[in-house]
Amino acid sequence: MRQKQKNTGLVETLPLGYLKDKNTGTISIDEETSWIVREVFRLYIEGYGLTTIAKKMNAEGIKSPDYYFNRKLSDHKPEISKKYLWCRLP
C-alpha cells in the first residue's frame, strides 16, 4: 500500500482525523475524530507515555482508531466495537 502511494501519489488509507470525499477525492478534517488526535498529541507533549495515554483513553471510554476505521461494521454489530481498545504500539 505504501509503495502504491509512493508511486501514484494516491492516498488509500487516511490516518485518524481525516476523511476522503469519494466523489472528488479531496481530503478534509474529520470533525468527529480530530479532537482525539489533538488530545493524544496534547498528552504526549505533556510528557505522558504511550502506555499511559492508551490506558487513559480506555478509562475515559474513547474509541480507538480501529473502531473508526471499521465504524460502518461496528454500527451494525455493536458487540464487535467492544474489542476496539487503545493499546501501545511500538
C-alpha positions in Angstrom: 0.0 0.0 0.0 2.8 2.4 0.9 4.6 1.6 -2.4 1.4 2.3 -4.3 1.0 5.6 -2.5 4.7 6.4 -3.3 4.4 5.6 -7.0 1.0 7.1 -7.7 0.7 9.8 -5.0 -2.8 8.5 -4.2 -3.8 8.1 -0.6 -5.5 4.8 0.1 -5.9 4.8 3.9 -6.0 8.0 5.9 -4.9 8.4 9.5 -7.5 9.1 12.2 -8.8 12.6 12.0 -9.1 12.8 8.2 -11.8 11.9 5.6 -11.6 11.5 1.9 -14.5 12.5 -0.3 -15.3 9.6 -2.6 -16.6 11.8 -5.4 -13.9 14.5 -5.6 -11.0 12.7 -3.9 -10.4 15.7 -1.7 -9.1 15.2 1.9 -10.6 17.1 4.8 -10.5 17.1 8.5 -13.0 14.7 10.2 -14.5 16.8 12.9 -15.9 13.7 14.6 -12.4 12.3 15.3 -9.9 15.2 15.0 -10.3 16.1 18.7 -9.0 12.6 19.6 -5.8 13.2 17.7 -5.4 16.6 19.3 -5.9 15.1 22.8 -3.3 12.3 22.1 -0.7 14.9 21.0 -1.5 17.2 24.0 -1.0 14.3 26.4 2.2 13.2 24.7 3.6 16.8 24.8 2.8 17.0 28.5 5.1 14.0 29.0 2.7 11.1 29.1 4.0 7.8 27.6 2.2 5.8 25.0 1.0 3.1 27.5 -0.3 5.8 29.9 -2.1 7.5 27.0 -3.7 4.2 25.9 -4.8 3.4 29.5 -6.3 6.9 29.9 -8.2 6.7 26.6 -9.6 3.3 27.6 -10.6 4.6 31.0 -12.4 7.5 29.5 -14.2 5.3 27.0 -12.7 6.9 24.0 -12.9 4.6 21.0 -9.7 3.7 19.3 -8.7 4.4 15.7 -9.6 0.8 14.7 -13.2 1.5 15.8 -13.4 4.5 13.5 -11.8 2.7 10.5 -14.4 0.0 10.9 -17.3 2.2 12.1 -19.7 1.0 9.4 -19.2 -2.6 10.6 -19.4 -1.5 14.3 -22.7 0.3 13.7 -24.3 -2.9 12.6 -22.6 -5.2 15.1 -22.1 -3.4 18.4 -20.5 -6.4 20.0 -17.6 -6.0 17.6 -16.9 -2.5 18.7 -16.2 -3.6 22.2 -12.9 -5.1 21.1 -11.5 -1.8 19.8 -9.4 -0.7 22.8 -6.4 1.5 22.7 -3.0 -0.2 23.0 0.6 0.9 23.0 2.1 0.4 19.6 5.9 0.3 19.1 
